[in-house]
Amino acid sequence: MPSDAQPTDPAKPIVHTSQTALPGSPDRKALLDRIIRVDHAGEFGARRIYEGQLSVLRNHRNTPVIQRMLEQERHHVEVFETMVADRRVRPTLLQPFWHVAGFALGAATALMGARAAMACTVAVETVIDEHYAGQAAQLGEDEAPLKATIEAFRADEVEHREIGLAHEAEQTPGYPLLSGAIKAGTRAAIWLSERI
């Protein structure tokens, strides 16, 4: 038996991350690097969005809930920073851009009003929920800890989306247009951060 072989339970076959790949997909190492790189960048960007919102909405009734979401994002960033170091993953080269763009998006939507800030949260977290779901589906039992982390963070992001909806995000003037633009930007940021 090879040294890296795992004992098998005939009732439950072992699924390896690499087995989920399609022809032309990145190899296992490249896939994992992409996942960690983009998640680190995404959590960093989310942190900056909330920091931008708080720079404008310092004394608003929504400040405590935004602060709580920010603290969760800070934790997410710390976890992925550890993974980046432990697994020797190159962070995205776009990190300086996300530093500025995330803060600017948060501040700009907050300047439009508290509902618009929450609309930003709903749009971003909707895309992140889909993104994390797709990643979790790609990971097999050989990456159970990473998958568990992604699923736990996904639950936090879904909670953030629900908070945004509860705080009247959909009542923002021009909500469909604002939401659509932020979702498109978030999807583009994901695509770029995976690769650059």
N, C-alpha and C positions, 0 to 999 in steps of 0.2 A: 504494500500500500504506500503511495507516495507520501512524503512528509507533510504536504499541505492538504491531503485528502481529509475529508470530514466523515465521521460515522454517519451512516444513512438510516433513516427510518423508512421502510418500504411504503408505509402509508402516506408519507409526506416527503416527496422528492425535494432535494435541495435545488433552489433556483439561484443562479448566479447572475449578477448584474449584467455581465457580458452576454448572457443568453437572451436578453431582451432587445439587443441591438438588431437593427435592420441592415441590409446590405448598404454600404456607403456611410453608415453611422460611424462616429468616432470609436476608437478602441476603448477598453474599460478605463484605463488611466486617463485618457483624454476626456471621456464622459464625466468621470468623477471630478477632474480638474475644472471642467466647465460648470458643473453643478455648484461646487464650492466657490468658485470665482464669482459667478453671477449672484449667488445668494449673499455672499459677503457684500458685494457692491449694492445689491438691492436693499439690504438691511441698513447699510450705511446711508443710502439715499433717503430711506424712510425716516431715519433719525434726523437727517438734515431738514426734511419737510416739516416735521413736528417742531424742530428748533426755529425754523422760519415762522411757523404759525404763532409760536409763543412769543416771538420778538414783537409781534403786532398785537396779539390778544393777551397781553400781560395780566390785565385785571378783569377779564371777561368771565361770565359765569361758566363758560366752557373750559377755562384755564386748567382746573384740576383734572378733568378727564383727558385733556390733551397731554398734560404732564404725565399722567399714568401711562398713556400709550407710548410716550417718548421713553419712559423708563423701560418698558418691555422691549422697545426697539434697541435701546442701548445694550440690554442683555443679549439680544440676538446678535448684534454686531460683535460683542465680546466672544461669544461662542464660535462664530465663524472666523474671527481673527485667530483664535487658537487652532482651528482646523487648517487655516491657510499656512500657519507656521509648522504645525505637526506633520502635515502631508506635503509640505513644500510646494504649495500651489502658488503660481504667480498671480498676484492680485490684478485686477483690470488696470490698464494704463489710463483709463478714463476717470479714475478716482478723483483727481483734482477738479474735473468738470462736474462730476456728480456732487462734489462738495458745494460748489457754487449753484448749480442748477437745482438741486434739492431744496436748498435754503430759499432760493428765489421763488420756486413754485409755492412753497409753504407760505412765504411772506405775501406774495402776490394774491393768492386766494384768500388769505386772511384779510388783506386790505379791501377785498370785495365784500367782506362780511363773514360772520361766524358760520352762516349756512354754507357759504362757498368753500370755506376751509373744510367743513365736514363733507361737502361734495367731492373735494379733492381726495379726502381719506377714502370715501366709498369707491371712487373710481380706481385709485391705486390698489386698494386692498382686494377689489374684485379680480383684477388681473393677477395679483400675487396669489390669490386663492387658486385660480386656474393653473398658474405656473407651478406652484408647489404640488398640486394634485398630479400634474404630469410627471414631475420629478419622482414623486413617491411611487408611481406606477412603473418607472424605469428601474427602480432599485430592488434587488433581490435580497435573499436572506444573508448573503455575504456582506451586505452593507446595512444590517439591521439597526445599528446605532445611528447612522446618518439618516436613515429613513425615519426613525422615531423622532429625531430632532426636527426634521422637516415637517412631520405631521403635527408635532407640538407647536411649532412656530406658525404653521398654517392655521391652527385653531385660534391662536392669538390674533392673526390677521383677519379671520372671519369675525371675531369679536369686535375688532376695530371697525370693520365695515358696518356691523349691526349698530354700534354706537353712533356712527355717522348718520345712519338712517334714522335712528331714534332722535337725533338732534337736528332733524328737519333738512337734511341735505337736499332732498328732492324738491324742496320749496325754493331753492336758489333760482333766481331769474336766469333763464337760458340753460337750465340744468342739463338737458340732453346734449347740447352743443359743448358745454364745458366738460361734462363727463366723457363724452366721446373723444375730445381732444386729449384729455389727460390719459385715458386708456391707451390711445394710439401712441402717445409719448412714452408711456410705461412699457408697452410691448417693444418699442424700438430700443429703449434703454436695456431691456433684457437681452435682446438679440445682439446688440453691440457689446455688452459686458461679457457675454459668453465667449466672444471671439477676440476681443481686443485687450 
